[in-house]
């Protein structure tokens, strides 16, 4: 009892909030690119915030519901349709048995998250349901979903769709049209020339076609160090901006490696990872340096808003 994949789309994977505690063993965190969208989707259904859902990347999949279920669609707006009719995002949606969920053109962003009431029936690997594509484990058979794959639901919603005529106030979710990404100075920031550091804040960088869950390669002004220097492999994380020997910048994303040998010039703040995750090839980025205090304040504000949202939605389910 669950869903069947009619058409898989570009890349549809099972993701939760990631596999933590194993980077020392070389196992990446992975998890949703846009963790905020996944968390909100689960909150809308009364699930735990870290419940696994489907990350659907433009162009999205076509999914048959073999069982009626309550779902939520959050993240990038890829014009979702149920049986050919437009369906609202950011609210619980009751999908009837035999209905087909599909996607159209991307209005904003490039990743939509499908969460279902009670989550999917899956086997956890090292405490997570996230798909680790390179290693081939987690999620559904360790791979992106394919045509004819089926996923079962943990639970079936037995209520009525008439209860769900409300939707989320989108003030919590960042505006995706912006190109500004806030960053902190990276550990090797001071090793770059003054001209390069000025370019980082003055110039726009474009996301190239070499962009996936592992990282975004950027096209723009080359960045140079004051002198050639051999780097030891050091810890990296989601949002680390590394610079290759030819001066190109790469932003590491959810499936990044655990360590890297390139200098780390910048670090995207946690509060802006959502906007970054919803950017696609061809879009431009402008970096803005902020202080650690500003980065913390932005994250604390978001956490406060999520807490308030959780309280409000819990009240609606009572």
TORROFI-199937 format. One line per 4 residues: for each residue x, y, z of N, C-alpha, C. Coordinates in pm, 1 decimal. Example, Ala and Ser with C-alpha at 12.3 -4.5 7.8 and 13.67 -1.06 7.14 Angstrom:
<dodrens>
1319.0/-569.0/780.0/1230.0/-450.0/780.0/1320.0/-330.0/780.0  1285.0/-225.0/708.0/1367.0/-106.0/714.0/1290.0/3.0/787.0
</dodrens>
This chain:
<dodrens>
84.9/-119.2/0.0/0.0/0.0/0.0/88.0/123.7/0.0  90.6/194.1/-113.5/175.8/310.6/-120.7/171.6/375.7/-256.5  289.7/405.2/-311.4/299.6/473.2/-439.8/379.7/388.9/-539.4  357.6/418.0/-668.5/433.0/354.2/-775.0/487.5/463.1/-866.6
614.7/450.7/-901.6/678.5/549.1/-988.0/647.0/516.3/-1134.5  574.3/606.1/-1200.7/544.8/588.4/-1343.1/661.7/640.7/-1425.6  706.6/760.8/-1392.0/823.0/821.1/-1457.5/910.3/881.5/-1348.1  1038.4/846.0/-1347.3/1125.7/878.9/-1233.7/1170.2/1024.9/-1227.4
1167.4/1097.9/-1339.7/1220.1/1234.3/-1337.7/1372.2/1233.8/-1341.1  1431.2/1351.7/-1329.4/1576.7/1363.6/-1337.5/1645.6/1285.7/-1226.4  1606.5/1313.6/-1102.6/1663.9/1241.0/-988.8/1568.7/1253.4/-870.3  1504.1/1143.8/-838.1/1411.5/1138.6/-725.1/1468.0/1041.9/-623.0
1500.3/1093.0/-506.3/1562.3/1008.9/-403.4/1491.1/1024.0/-269.9  1504.1/921.7/-188.2/1456.5/927.2/-49.8/1561.6/1000.9/32.8  1518.9/1102.6/107.9/1611.6/1176.8/193.2/1544.2/1214.2/324.4  1624.1/1213.9/432.0/1578.8/1270.6/558.8/1677.4/1380.5/595.6
1703.6/1400.8/725.1/1794.2/1508.8/763.9/1940.8/1466.6/764.9  1968.2/1345.3/723.0/2107.7/1305.1/706.3/2155.3/1201.8/805.8  2272.3/1149.3/775.5/2334.2/1040.3/851.5/2451.2/1099.2/930.0  2426.5/1133.6/1055.5/2527.7/1204.1/1135.4/2607.7/1107.7/1223.5
2729.5/1150.3/1255.2/2813.2/1075.7/1347.5/2911.8/980.4/1282.6  2919.9/980.5/1149.2/3005.6/882.6/1081.6/3107.3/945.6/986.0  3120.8/1077.1/989.7/3217.0/1140.9/899.3/3360.3/1099.4/929.6  3385.4/1067.5/1056.4/3520.4/1020.8/1092.8/3553.8/890.2/1023.8
3451.4/817.5/980.5/3469.7/690.9/910.3/3460.4/708.2/758.2  3451.9/833.6/714.3/3444.4/860.9/571.3/3305.4/850.2/511.9  3203.3/839.9/597.7/3065.1/828.8/549.2/2998.5/965.6/556.6  2952.5/1014.4/443.8/2897.7/1149.0/436.2/2761.8/1159.1/505.1
2723.2/1282.8/536.7/2594.1/1307.8/600.7/2480.8/1288.7/501.2  2496.4/1339.3/378.8/2392.4/1334.4/276.3/2266.8/1404.9/328.1  2149.2/1348.6/306.0/2026.3/1412.7/350.9/1971.9/1510.4/248.8  1858.7/1569.3/281.0/1791.2/1662.7/190.7/1879.6/1783.0/160.3
1876.7/1827.5/36.3/1946.7/1950.4/0.0/1880.2/2068.6/69.3  1748.6/2071.1/69.2/1672.2/2177.3/134.4/1605.9/2118.9/258.5  1678.7/2119.6/369.2/1626.7/2057.9/492.1/1506.7/2133.4/547.7  1500.8/2265.1/525.7/1388.2/2343.2/576.4/1258.2/2299.0/509.9
1260.2/2280.2/378.8/1140.1/2235.9/307.7/1094.5/2099.2/357.2  1188.7/2007.6/378.5/1153.5/1874.1/428.3/1092.7/1882.6/567.6  1152.8/1962.9/654.6/1101.3/1977.1/790.8/959.9/2033.7/792.1  937.6/2136.3/712.1/805.0/2197.7/708.1/703.0/2099.2/651.6
741.2/2025.4/548.3/650.6/1926.4/492.0/606.0/1825.1/595.5  698.4/1780.9/677.8/662.7/1685.3/783.2/576.4/1748.9/891.4  607.7/1872.0/927.1/527.0/1940.7/1028.2/382.5/1957.4/982.3  363.2/1985.7/853.8/228.6/2003.6/799.7/142.8/1878.3/814.9
208.0/1762.7/826.1/135.7/1635.4/836.2/135.3/1578.2/977.0  195.0/1649.4/1071.3/203.3/1598.0/1207.8/311.2/1493.9/1227.2  403.0/1480.5/1131.1/514.8/1386.2/1142.0/626.6/1446.6/1226.1  722.6/1362.1/1264.4/847.6/1412.1/1318.8/919.6/1489.0/1208.0
988.9/1595.9/1243.2/1048.4/1682.8/1142.0/1149.8/1611.2/1053.3  1214.7/1508.4/1106.2/1318.5/1439.3/1030.4/1270.8/1319.0/952.9  1138.8/1298.4/943.4/1086.0/1183.4/869.5/1130.4/1191.1/723.3  1159.6/1076.4/665.8/1207.2/1073.2/526.7/1095.9/1106.9/428.3
1133.9/1178.5/323.6/1042.4/1210.8/215.0/1113.4/1192.0/82.5  1048.0/1230.7/-25.4/1107.5/1221.9/-158.2/1156.9/1359.3/-201.9  1283.6/1365.9/-242.8/1340.0/1486.9/-301.6/1326.6/1473.0/-452.5  1244.3/1557.5/-512.6/1215.5/1550.0/-655.4/1285.4/1665.5/-725.9
1376.7/1634.1/-816.9/1456.9/1734.8/-884.8/1404.8/1758.3/-1025.8  1401.0/1884.7/-1065.6/1350.3/1924.6/-1197.0/1419.7/1848.0/-1309.7  1345.5/1789.6/-1405.3/1199.3/1778.3/-1406.0/1152.6/1668.7/-1310.0  1042.5/1690.6/-1245.2/997.1/1600.6/-1141.2/939.7/1469.9/-1194.0
907.7/1378.3/-1103.1/855.3/1246.3/-1141.0/704.8/1247.7/-1166.6  654.6/1134.2/-1213.0/510.5/1109.5/-1221.2/482.6/990.0/-1131.1  391.6/1007.6/-1034.4/372.3/908.8/-927.6/225.8/867.7/-917.8  202.2/737.7/-919.1/67.5/682.6/-901.0/45.8/649.7/-753.5
-66.3/695.6/-698.5/-102.1/661.8/-561.3/-191.3/538.6/-563.8  -133.8/425.4/-523.6/-209.4/300.3/-520.8/-297.0/291.8/-396.4  -275.2/383.7/-302.7/-354.6/395.7/-180.9/-379.3/543.5/-155.9  -497.0/579.1/-110.2/-525.1/718.2/-74.7/-436.3/759.7/41.9
-391.0/883.8/40.7/-298.8/927.4/145.5/-300.8/1080.0/158.4  -262.7/1126.0/277.7/-245.3/1268.5/303.3/-98.7/1302.3/280.2  -72.6/1404.1/198.8/64.6/1438.8/163.2/84.3/1590.1/174.7  209.0/1632.0/160.8/241.3/1774.6/152.4/352.0/1792.5/49.9
347.2/1902.8/-22.4/448.3/1938.4/-121.1/508.5/2072.3/-82.1  639.4/2072.8/-62.2/708.1/2193.8/-16.8/836.4/2213.2/-98.4  902.3/2327.4/-76.2/1027.3/2354.7/-146.5/1003.0/2432.5/-274.3  1080.9/2400.7/-378.3/1067.8/2468.7/-505.8/933.1/2440.5/-570.5
877.9/2540.4/-638.2/747.9/2526.5/-703.6/768.7/2476.5/-846.4  745.2/2347.9/-865.6/758.5/2287.0/-998.0/621.1/2253.7/-1056.1  524.3/2341.7/-1026.5/388.9/2331.6/-1082.2/328.4/2192.9/-1062.6  311.2/2147.1/-936.9/256.0/2013.0/-914.0/110.4/2002.1/-958.2
76.3/1883.9/-1009.9/-58.6/1854.8/-1057.1/-102.6/1719.7/-1001.5  -228.8/1709.1/-964.9/-288.0/1580.2/-930.3/-400.2/1554.6/-1029.8  -385.6/1449.4/-1107.7/-479.8/1416.7/-1214.8/-498.6/1534.4/-1310.0  -387.7/1605.7/-1335.8/-389.9/1715.4/-1431.2/-438.5/1847.7/-1377.0
-478.8/1850.0/-1250.9/-528.7/1973.5/-1189.8/-424.5/2030.6/-1094.0  -408.9/2161.6/-1095.6/-311.8/2227.8/-1008.6/-341.6/2198.1/-862.4  -238.5/2163.5/-788.0/-254.5/2135.2/-645.4/-171.0/2235.0/-566.4  -225.2/2281.7/-456.6/-156.8/2382.1/-376.6/-41.9/2319.5/-298.1
65.4/2397.6/-286.9/178.9/2357.0/-204.6/163.2/2416.6/-65.0  251.4/2372.2/26.1/259.0/2426.2/161.7/129.4/2406.9/241.0  63.1/2295.9/218.1/-56.1/2260.8/294.9/-78.4/2110.6/283.8  -149.9/2050.1/378.6/-184.2/1909.0/363.2/-278.0/1891.5/244.2
-254.7/1787.2/165.4/-336.7/1758.8/47.9/-377.2/1611.5/51.2  -505.6/1585.7/39.2/-554.4/1448.4/37.0/-556.1/1398.9/-107.7  -478.6/1293.9/-133.9/-470.2/1237.5/-268.6/-546.1/1104.1/-269.9  -640.9/1092.8/-360.3/-725.7/974.1/-365.0/-655.1/855.9/-431.9
-701.8/737.5/-399.8/-649.5/616.1/-460.7/-665.5/622.5/-612.7  -559.3/587.7/-685.2/-562.9/589.0/-830.8/-523.7/721.3/-892.6  -503.5/823.7/-809.9/-463.5/954.2/-861.4/-315.9/955.9/-898.3  -279.6/1047.7/-989.2/-141.2/1059.8/-1036.6/-89.3/1199.9/-1006.0
22.7/1204.6/-935.6/92.1/1330.0/-908.5/198.3/1350.1/-1016.1  200.0/1467.6/-1077.7/300.6/1499.0/-1178.8/344.8/1643.6/-1160.7  442.6/1684.3/-1239.3/497.4/1819.5/-1227.6/508.7/1883.9/-1364.4  501.0/2017.6/-1365.2/513.6/2092.5/-1489.6/639.4/2176.9/-1488.9
625.5/2300.1/-1534.2/740.0/2390.8/-1541.3/777.1/2442.0/-1402.2  905.6/2471.5/-1384.6/952.2/2525.9/-1257.0/921.3/2674.9/-1250.6  842.8/2714.4/-1151.8/812.7/2855.3/-1128.8/922.1/2917.5/-1043.0  961.8/2846.2/-939.2/1070.4/2887.4/-850.4/1142.0/2763.8/-799.9
1273.9/2772.9/-790.0/1350.4/2662.2/-735.6/1359.6/2544.0/-830.5  1419.1/2435.7/-781.9/1437.3/2317.1/-867.7/1420.4/2186.9/-790.6  1379.5/2195.6/-662.9/1360.6/2073.2/-583.6/1233.1/2084.0/-500.9  1142.0/1990.9/-526.9/1018.6/1982.7/-448.6/1026.5/1860.2/-358.9
973.1/1873.9/-237.8/975.0/1763.8/-141.5/834.2/1709.8/-120.5  822.1/1578.2/-137.0/696.1/1509.1/-113.5/707.2/1434.5/18.9  627.4/1476.4/116.3/620.4/1404.4/243.0/481.5/1342.2/253.8  473.7/1230.4/324.3/346.8/1159.6/337.5/317.0/1135.5/485.0
189.9/1128.6/516.5/146.4/1105.4/653.7/208.4/975.8/707.7  282.4/986.7/817.8/343.5/869.6/879.9/473.3/823.3/816.3  510.3/881.5/701.6/635.9/845.6/636.6/626.7/718.9/552.5  738.1/684.4/490.4/747.7/564.7/407.4/805.5/448.6/488.0
771.9/327.5/446.4/823.5/206.9/511.8/957.6/170.9/448.3  1065.1/197.4/521.6/1200.3/178.4/470.2/1289.5/117.9/578.4  1408.7/76.0/538.3/1506.0/24.2/633.4/1614.3/129.6/657.1  1635.9/163.3/783.2/1738.9/262.0/816.4/1877.7/200.1/804.1
1972.5/278.7/756.6/2112.6/237.2/750.6/2192.6/338.2/832.3  2256.8/290.0/938.2/2332.2/377.4/1029.1/2245.6/492.3/1078.1  2122.8/459.1/1113.0/2034.0/556.8/1175.3/1967.4/655.2/1083.0  1975.1/633.8/951.9/1916.6/728.0/856.9/1857.5/655.4/737.8
1754.1/718.7/677.3/1693.5/665.9/555.2/1747.8/735.4/430.8  1839.1/830.9/448.5/1890.5/906.9/334.4/1963.8/817.2/234.7  1949.3/851.3/107.0/2014.6/777.2/-0.1/2157.0/828.3/-20.2  2254.3/741.2/-6.1/2394.7/772.8/-33.4/2425.3/713.3/-170.4
2409.3/794.6/-273.9/2416.2/745.0/-411.1/2551.9/685.5/-447.2  2659.9/750.8/-406.0/2793.9/703.6/-443.8/2824.0/566.6/-384.5  2779.5/543.7/-261.7/2806.5/416.1/-195.0/2697.7/312.6/-220.6  2581.4/359.3/-267.5/2475.2/266.1/-301.2/2402.9/206.1/-182.4
2382.9/285.7/-77.3/2301.1/233.3/32.7/2210.1/343.0/87.5  2114.8/299.8/170.2/2015.8/392.2/224.9/1902.1/415.6/127.6  1797.2/484.3/174.2/1684.1/516.2/89.0/1618.1/392.2/32.3  1591.1/392.8/-97.5/1531.7/278.1/-165.9/1639.2/209.4/-248.1
1690.4/98.6/-198.2/1793.8/18.5/-264.0/1920.5/99.3/-294.2  1941.4/207.0/-220.6/2063.7/285.7/-235.8/2074.6/361.5/-366.4  1962.5/384.7/-432.3/1968.3/448.0/-563.7/1852.5/545.6/-583.6  1864.0/625.6/-688.4/1752.2/710.6/-727.6/1637.9/621.3/-774.7
1515.1/665.4/-753.3/1400.1/585.5/-791.8/1393.1/570.0/-943.5  1346.3/452.7/-986.4/1333.5/421.4/-1128.6/1187.7/392.4/-1162.0  1157.1/393.6/-1290.4/1022.1/358.4/-1335.1/982.9/221.3/-1280.4  861.0/211.5/-1232.2/801.5/88.1/-1178.8/839.7/59.2/-1033.4
929.2/139.0/-973.0/959.4/119.6/-830.6/835.8/151.1/-746.4  823.5/81.1/-633.6/710.3/104.5/-543.3/762.1/130.6/-401.8  693.5/217.6/-331.8/724.5/248.6/-191.8/597.0/234.6/-110.2  607.0/169.4/4.5/491.5/150.5/92.1/485.8/258.9/198.0
366.2/287.5/245.4/346.9/383.9/353.2/357.1/314.4/488.1  408.8/385.3/586.3/407.9/334.4/723.5/266.5/330.7/779.4  191.7/438.4/752.4/54.8/450.1/801.9/-31.9/510.7/692.5  -161.4/488.3/703.8/-256.8/545.4/608.3/-344.3/646.5/682.3
-359.7/762.8/624.5/-445.9/864.8/685.1/-591.7/823.0/671.1  -663.8/821.4/783.0/-801.8/773.8/784.6/-903.3/887.1/799.8  -855.9/1010.4/806.3/-946.5/1122.2/828.5/-1011.0/1171.1/700.0  -1057.5/1295.0/704.5/-1124.7/1354.6/590.4/-1046.9/1473.8/537.8
-1050.6/1495.4/408.2/-977.3/1607.1/349.3/-1039.4/1741.7/383.8  -1161.4/1744.1/428.0/-1228.8/1871.0/455.9/-1164.2/1948.5/570.0  -1087.5/1881.8/653.3/-1022.2/1949.0/765.4/-909.3/2040.1/719.7  -858.1/2019.5/601.0/-733.6/2084.2/561.4/-755.6/2193.2/457.0
-818.6/2300.8/501.2/-841.6/2414.5/413.0/-752.3/2532.5/451.7  -644.3/2504.0/523.2/-549.1/2607.7/564.7/-414.0/2579.3/501.1  -329.2/2681.3/495.2/-195.7/2664.7/438.2/-94.2/2743.4/519.7  33.0/2720.6/490.5/142.1/2780.7/566.2/164.8/2925.6/525.4
193.6/3009.2/625.2/240.1/3145.1/599.2/385.2/3135.0/551.6  411.3/3175.8/428.6/543.0/3153.7/368.2/650.1/3251.1/413.1  623.0/3332.2/516.0/726.7/3421.7/567.1/846.1/3342.8/621.0  821.2/3219.1/662.2/928.2/3135.8/716.2/1025.0/3090.7/606.4
973.8/3069.6/486.8/1054.9/3016.8/377.5/1117.3/3132.2/300.5  1247.8/3125.5/271.3/1314.9/3238.0/206.1/1267.2/3262.1/62.9  1272.7/3387.3/21.4/1241.8/3423.8/-116.7/1347.8/3364.0/-208.1  1304.5/3287.9/-308.5/1399.0/3215.9/-393.3/1448.9/3298.2/-511.5
1388.8/3413.6/-534.8/1429.0/3493.6/-650.6/1561.7/3566.2/-627.8  1602.3/3581.1/-503.2/1725.0/3654.5/-473.7/1850.6/3579.8/-515.0  1957.5/3654.4/-540.5/2085.4/3593.9/-578.0/2190.2/3608.8/-468.2  2155.1/3681.5/-361.0/2249.6/3707.0/-252.9/2260.2/3586.8/-159.1
2381.9/3542.1/-135.3/2409.3/3433.2/-42.2/2505.9/3485.5/63.8  2464.9/3476.2/190.5/2549.0/3525.5/300.0/2654.8/3421.3/337.3  2774.7/3469.0/362.1/2886.7/3379.1/389.1/2973.2/3432.2/503.9  3046.9/3339.5/563.1/3150.7/3372.0/661.4/3287.1/3352.1/596.0
3388.6/3411.8/653.5/3524.4/3388.4/604.7/3563.8/3244.0/633.2  3621.2/3176.8/533.8/3666.3/3040.2/552.2/3802.4/3035.4/618.8  3848.2/2917.6/660.7/3976.9/2903.3/731.1/4096.6/2954.4/652.0  4090.5/2946.7/518.9/4203.7/2991.8/436.2/4175.4/3125.2/365.9
4076.9/3196.8/410.5/4040.6/3325.8/350.2/4160.0/3419.4/340.9  4239.0/3423.4/447.2/4351.6/3517.6/455.1/4465.2/3484.2/357.6  4462.7/3366.2/295.0/4569.2/3326.3/204.0/4547.8/3377.7/61.0  4434.5/3443.8/35.6/4404.9/3492.2/-98.0/4443.2/3639.4/-113.5
4470.6/3679.0/-235.9/4511.9/3817.0/-261.5/4398.1/3913.9/-232.4  4433.0/4037.9/-205.2/4331.8/4139.9/-178.2/4238.6/4156.5/-297.7  4294.0/4148.1/-417.1/4212.9/4161.7/-536.9/4108.9/4049.0/-545.5  4151.4/3927.5/-517.4/4059.7/3813.7/-521.9/3949.3/3827.3/-417.7
3984.0/3871.4/-298.7/3885.0/3887.2/-192.1/3785.2/3996.5/-226.5  3832.6/4099.8/-294.1/3742.1/4206.0/-338.1/3645.8/4153.1/-444.9  3698.5/4071.5/-536.3/3615.2/4013.9/-641.7/3503.4/3927.2/-583.3  3534.5/3856.7/-476.9/3435.5/3769.0/-415.1/3309.4/3844.2/-374.1
3327.3/3968.7/-331.4/3212.0/4046.8/-286.3/3154.3/4136.7/-396.0  3235.5/4168.1/-494.7/3190.9/4262.4/-597.9/3131.7/4193.6/-720.2  3184.1/4076.6/-754.2/3144.2/4008.9/-877.3/3029.9/3909.1/-853.8  2960.3/3879.8/-963.7/2861.7/3772.5/-961.1/2924.9/3645.8/-1018.0
2886.0/3533.0/-960.9/2934.3/3403.8/-1008.5/2814.6/3323.3/-1058.0  2835.4/3254.0/-1168.1/2727.0/3176.4/-1228.2/2744.0/3028.0/-1201.1  2633.7/2961.9/-1165.5/2635.9/2816.7/-1145.3/2643.3/2750.1/-1282.8  2743.8/2666.8/-1302.9/2762.2/2600.8/-1432.4/2675.0/2475.9/-1442.2
2683.8/2407.0/-1554.7/2611.3/2280.7/-1571.7/2670.6/2169.5/-1485.2  2791.4/2191.9/-1434.2/2855.6/2096.3/-1344.3/2806.4/2123.6/-1202.3  2680.2/2088.4/-1179.2/2615.8/2116.1/-1050.2/2524.7/1999.9/-1014.4  2545.8/1941.9/-896.2/2462.9/1830.7/-851.5/2459.1/1828.7/-699.3
2416.5/1717.2/-643.1/2405.2/1707.5/-497.7/2541.5/1712.1/-428.7  2647.9/1688.4/-501.4/2781.2/1691.9/-441.0/2837.5/1833.5/-437.0  2813.0/1912.8/-541.2/2867.5/2047.4/-540.7/2826.9/2126.8/-662.6  2840.6/2260.2/-652.6/2815.7/2351.3/-764.3/2949.9/2412.1/-805.7
2988.7/2393.1/-930.4/3106.0/2462.8/-982.2/3060.9/2598.3/-1036.4  3134.4/2702.9/-999.7/3096.0/2838.2/-1038.2/3185.2/2891.9/-1149.5  3126.6/2974.5/-1234.0/3200.8/3042.8/-1338.9/3208.7/3190.3/-1303.4  3328.0/3245.7/-1306.6/3346.1/3386.3/-1272.7/3492.6/3420.4/-1263.1
3520.2/3535.7/-1204.0/3658.5/3581.2/-1191.2/3741.3/3479.1/-1114.0  3862.0/3449.7/-1167.5/3951.1/3353.5/-1101.6/4002.1/3409.4/-969.7  4015.5/3322.1/-871.4/4062.7/3360.6/-738.9/4204.6/3309.0/-718.6  4293.3/3394.9/-671.8/4434.2/3359.3/-657.9/4482.0/3373.1/-514.5
4570.6/3281.6/-475.8/4634.7/3289.5/-345.1/4759.3/3378.0/-355.0  4802.3/3430.6/-242.7/4919.6/3518.4/-242.6/5045.5/3442.6/-282.2  5048.0/3313.6/-253.6/5159.9/3228.8/-294.1/5114.0/3084.8/-302.6  5179.9/3008.1/-387.5/5145.6/2866.5/-400.1/5171.3/2795.9/-267.3
5073.7/2717.1/-225.2/5086.5/2654.1/-93.7/5022.9/2516.4/-97.7  5097.7/2416.1/-48.9/5044.2/2281.3/-39.2/4948.1/2275.4/79.1  4826.2/2222.6/54.5/4724.5/2217.0/158.4/4707.1/2073.9/208.1  4695.3/2059.0/337.9/4659.0/1929.6/394.9/4507.9/1911.9/381.0
4464.5/1789.4/363.9/4320.7/1764.3/359.7/4259.6/1803.7/493.0  4152.5/1881.0/485.6/4087.2/1932.1/605.8/3937.3/1910.5/597.7  3871.4/1921.9/709.9/3726.9/1899.2/716.4/3652.0/2003.0/633.3  3547.7/1957.4/565.8/3459.3/2045.3/490.3/3315.1/2010.9/527.8
3223.7/2100.1/492.6/3083.5/2073.0/524.6/2993.6/2134.9/417.7  2865.3/2113.7/430.7/2765.8/2167.7/339.8/2782.2/2320.4/335.9  2806.7/2374.4/217.5/2820.8/2518.9/204.1/2963.3/2569.5/203.5  3061.0/2481.0/220.5/3201.4/2523.3/212.2/3233.2/2562.9/67.6
3299.0/2678.6/51.8/3340.4/2724.2/-81.0/3490.0/2699.6/-95.3  3525.4/2605.3/-181.9/3664.7/2572.8/-207.1/3710.5/2636.5/-338.1  3841.8/2654.0/-350.9/3898.8/2710.3/-472.2/3999.7/2611.8/-529.4  3980.3/2574.1/-654.3/4067.4/2477.9/-720.9/4196.0/2547.7/-768.0
4298.6/2470.2/-806.5/4424.9/2531.4/-850.5/4411.5/2628.9/-967.8  4307.8/2611.1/-1051.4/4291.2/2703.8/-1163.9/4212.6/2829.4/-1125.5  4179.2/2842.9/-996.3/4111.4/2962.8/-949.5/3960.3/2955.8/-950.0  3903.2/2840.3/-985.2/3757.7/2824.9/-988.6/3702.8/2795.8/-848.5
3584.9/2848.3/-821.9/3519.2/2824.2/-693.1/3418.5/2710.2/-706.2  3411.6/2626.1/-603.9/3315.1/2516.8/-596.0/3246.5/2524.5/-460.4  3113.2/2523.1/-462.3/3037.8/2519.8/-336.3/2997.8/2375.9/-309.0  3038.2/2322.6/-194.9/3003.6/2185.0/-160.8/2859.6/2177.5/-112.1
2788.5/2073.9/-158.4/2647.1/2058.8/-125.5/2624.8/1934.9/-37.6  2503.3/1885.2/-32.0/2466.3/1783.0/66.5/2547.8/1654.8/58.5  2586.9/1614.0/-61.7/2662.9/1490.0/-78.2/2813.3/1514.0/-87.5  2859.7/1621.0/-26.6/3002.7/1653.5/-30.3/3086.5/1546.7/40.7
3213.9/1542.4/2.4/3307.4/1451.0/67.5/3332.3/1497.1/211.7  3392.9/1413.1/292.6/3414.5/1448.7/433.5/3535.2/1540.9/452.6  3635.6/1529.3/366.0/3752.9/1616.9/374.5/3789.6/1663.7/234.0  3866.4/1773.0/228.6/3909.1/1823.7/99.3/4045.7/1888.7/108.6
4118.4/1888.8/-2.8/4253.4/1944.1/-3.8/4264.5/2081.9/-65.1  4151.7/2138.0/-113.4/4153.6/2272.1/-169.7/4130.4/2375.4/-58.7  4185.3/2496.0/-72.9/4163.9/2599.4/28.7/4015.7/2638.1/40.3  3974.2/2660.1/164.2/3834.3/2694.0/193.5/3825.1/2844.7/214.6
3776.4/2914.1/114.0/3778.8/3060.2/119.7/3655.8/3118.0/190.5  3541.1/3051.1/176.6/3417.1/3099.8/236.8/3335.8/2983.5/292.3  3236.8/3018.3/375.9/3141.6/2919.4/426.7/3002.9/2980.7/424.0  2912.3/2920.8/348.0/2774.1/2968.8/341.8/2708.0/2947.6/478.0
2636.2/3048.1/526.9/2573.1/3034.4/657.7/2456.0/2936.1/646.7  2425.6/2869.0/756.7/2322.0/2765.7/757.7/2187.1/2819.2/712.2  2153.3/2940.2/752.7/2022.7/2996.7/719.1/2004.2/3018.8/569.7  2112.7/3022.9/491.7/2102.2/3046.6/347.3/2120.8/2920.0/263.9
2135.9/2804.6/329.1/2153.2/2680.6/253.3/2026.7/2644.7/174.5  1910.0/2683.1/226.5/1785.7/2656.9/155.0/1784.2/2728.0/20.6  1812.9/2858.1/19.4/1814.7/2932.3/-106.7/1917.8/2872.7/-202.9  2034.0/2838.3/-148.0/2139.7/2779.6/-230.2/2094.6/2647.4/-291.5
2029.1/2564.0/-211.0/1985.1/2431.7/-257.3/1882.7/2440.7/-369.7  1808.4/2551.6/-375.7/1704.7/2566.8/-477.1/1754.5/2638.3/-602.0  1884.0/2673.2/-605.6/1940.6/2736.4/-724.7/1979.7/2628.6/-826.0  1974.3/2666.0/-953.2/2004.5/2569.9/-1058.6/2106.1/2626.5/-1156.9
2153.1/2541.3/-1244.4/2252.1/2582.0/-1343.8/2204.0/2705.2/-1420.2  2297.2/2800.0/-1438.9/2264.2/2922.6/-1510.0/2232.8/3039.3/-1419.2  2194.7/3011.4/-1294.4/2165.1/3119.8/-1201.8/2293.5/3184.0/-1150.5  2281.0/3310.5/-1110.3/2395.1/3383.9/-1059.0/2389.9/3397.2/-908.1
2507.9/3403.1/-848.9/2523.2/3415.7/-704.5/2609.8/3538.0/-675.3  2569.2/3612.2/-576.1/2653.5/3719.2/-524.0/2675.8/3692.2/-374.5  2800.7/3689.0/-332.7/2832.4/3659.8/-193.0/2832.4/3788.5/-109.8  2783.0/3778.1/12.2/2789.2/3890.8/105.7/2845.4/3842.4/239.1
2958.7/3897.3/278.2/3020.4/3860.0/404.9/2938.6/3911.8/522.5  2916.8/3825.9/620.8/2850.3/3865.4/744.9/2934.5/3817.6/862.0  2902.1/3865.2/979.4/2973.8/3824.3/1099.3/2914.5/3694.7/1154.2  2988.8/3630.0/1240.8/2939.5/3508.9/1306.2/2814.0/3540.3/1387.0
2809.7/3657.3/1449.2/2692.3/3697.4/1527.6/2569.4/3709.6/1438.1  2587.6/3765.0/1318.3/2476.0/3777.9/1224.3/2428.9/3641.3/1176.9  2522.8/3551.0/1152.0/2488.1/3416.0/1108.1/2409.0/3342.5/1216.6  2452.2/3357.3/1339.7/2382.9/3293.3/1451.8/2243.2/3350.7/1468.2
2231.6/3481.7/1456.7/2101.1/3546.9/1473.4/2002.6/3498.2/1366.8  2049.9/3483.0/1242.4/1963.9/3435.3/1134.1/1916.6/3293.1/1160.5  2005.6/3208.7/1211.5/1969.4/3070.2/1240.4/1874.4/3061.3/1359.4  1900.4/3139.2/1462.5/1813.1/3139.7/1580.8/1672.7/3186.4/1545.5
1663.7/3286.3/1456.6/1532.0/3335.5/1413.8/1456.2/3224.9/1342.8  1524.1/3152.3/1254.7/1457.2/3045.2/1182.0/1411.9/2934.8/1277.6  1497.1/2899.5/1373.1/1460.7/2795.3/1469.0/1341.3/2837.6/1554.5  1335.9/2964.7/1588.1/1222.8/3017.2/1664.0/1094.5/3008.3/1581.9
1103.7/3042.2/1453.4/986.8/3036.6/1365.5/938.5/2893.0/1346.9  1032.4/2798.8/1334.7/994.5/2658.1/1319.9/923.4/2609.1/1445.9  973.9/2649.3/1561.2/911.0/2610.2/1687.5/768.5/2664.0/1696.4  750.0/2789.8/1654.9/616.7/2849.5/1657.0/523.9/2778.7/1558.8
577.9/2743.6/1441.9/499.8/2672.8/1341.6/456.3/2536.6/1394.1  548.0/2466.6/1459.1/516.3/2334.4/1514.3/404.2/2343.8/1616.0  409.5/2445.0/1700.4/304.3/2463.4/1801.3/170.2/2493.4/1735.5  171.3/2577.7/1632.3/47.6/2614.5/1564.3/-14.6/2495.4/1492.8
68.8/2414.7/1425.4/16.8/2300.3/1350.7/-31.8/2191.2/1445.5  39.4/2170.2/1556.6/-6.1/2073.0/1656.5/-145.3/2106.3/1705.2  -170.0/2236.7/1723.0/-301.5/2281.6/1768.2/-409.7/2244.4/1665.3  -377.6/2253.6/1537.6/-475.3/2223.9/1431.7/-509.5/2075.2/1429.4
-418.1/1990.3/1477.1/-444.1/1846.0/1474.5/-512.7/1794.9/1601.5  -525.3/1883.4/1702.6/-587.7/1840.8/1828.2/-739.9/1827.9/1810.3
</dodrens>
